[in-house]
């Protein structure tokens, strides 16, 4: 009988389900600038993107996908390859006006998956 791996870091602790996707997006930050990234997963509380460089934890970012700007903060950043990083972004808000530069136009998502379909 093989021993079972009971490692706590292998267990998925998320309360919400994730949906795997592959969409191109633009990700902007005051610290790292502007870049093209790939959105690889979405959930009701966040997204995961594949970016060409790292983002510091806590950095406020704007993600523009299908002309839908969203604002969030970096929760995790993991190096996958030399120029590839998986960036977890949470606390998402959606712009409800033309300008994503005005913070008063941001509203909290009720369910991210409903908005991004």
C-alpha positions in Angstrom: 0.0 0.0 0.0 1.4 3.4 -1.0 1.4 6.2 1.6 -1.0 9.0 0.8 0.3 12.5 0.5 -1.4 14.6 3.2 0.6 17.7 2.6 -1.4 20.8 3.5 0.1 22.9 0.7 -1.3 20.5 -1.9 -4.9 20.8 -0.7 -7.1 23.4 -2.5 -8.5 25.7 0.2 -10.6 27.9 -2.0 -14.3 28.2 -1.1 -15.2 29.2 -4.7 -14.7 27.2 -7.8 -12.2 28.3 -10.4 -12.8 28.3 -14.2 -9.8 27.8 -16.5 -9.7 30.2 -19.5 -7.2 31.6 -21.9 -7.8 35.2 -22.7 -5.4 38.1 -23.5 -5.5 41.1 -21.3 -3.6 44.3 -20.6 -2.3 44.6 -17.0 -1.3 48.0 -15.6 0.4 49.0 -12.4 2.1 52.2 -11.2 5.1 50.1 -10.1 5.6 47.8 -13.1 4.0 49.7 -16.0 1.9 48.2 -18.8 2.1 44.7 -20.2 0.2 42.1 -22.1 -0.8 39.1 -20.0 -2.9 36.0 -20.3 -5.8 35.4 -18.0 -5.7 31.7 -17.1 -8.3 31.3 -14.3 -11.2 33.2 -12.9 -13.3 32.8 -9.8 -15.9 35.0 -8.1 -13.2 36.6 -6.0 -10.2 36.9 -8.3 -8.2 36.0 -11.4 -4.9 34.4 -12.2 -2.8 35.8 -15.0 0.4 34.7 -16.7 2.7 37.8 -16.8 6.2 38.4 -18.3 7.6 39.9 -15.0 6.8 39.8 -11.3 4.4 42.0 -9.4 5.0 42.8 -5.7 2.4 41.5 -3.3 -0.1 44.2 -2.5 0.4 46.1 -5.7 -2.8 47.7 -7.1 -3.3 46.6 -10.7 -5.7 47.3 -13.5 -6.7 44.5 -15.8 -8.4 45.3 -19.1 -10.0 42.3 -20.7 -12.5 42.6 -23.5 -12.8 46.3 -22.9 -13.8 45.7 -19.3 -11.4 47.4 -16.9 -11.0 45.8 -13.5 -9.1 47.0 -10.5 -7.6 44.6 -7.9 -4.5 43.9 -5.8 -1.8 41.2 -6.1 -2.2 38.4 -3.6 0.5 36.0 -5.0 3.2 35.9 -7.5 5.1 32.7 -8.5 8.0 32.4 -11.0 7.2 29.6 -13.5 10.0 30.2 -16.0 12.7 32.9 -16.6 10.2 35.4 -18.0 6.9 34.0 -16.9 5.1 34.5 -13.6 1.7 33.4 -12.3 0.1 36.3 -10.6 -3.0 35.9 -8.3 -5.1 39.1 -8.2 -8.0 39.5 -5.8 -10.4 42.1 -4.4 -11.6 42.8 -7.9 -13.7 45.8 -8.8 -15.2 46.7 -12.1 -15.3 50.2 -13.7 -18.8 51.4 -14.4 -17.7 54.5 -16.5 -15.5 55.3 -19.4 -12.5 56.4 -17.3 -10.8 53.8 -15.3 -8.6 56.5 -13.7 -11.4 57.7 -11.4 -11.6 55.5 -8.2 -15.2 56.7 -7.5 -16.4 54.8 -10.6 -15.3 51.4 -9.2 -18.0 49.1 -7.8 -17.5 45.7 -6.2 -18.3 42.6 -8.3 -21.2 40.6 -7.0 -20.0 37.6 -9.0 -17.0 37.9 -11.3 -18.0 34.9 -13.4 -21.3 36.6 -14.3 -19.6 39.7 -15.6 -16.8 37.9 -17.5 -19.0 35.5 -19.5 
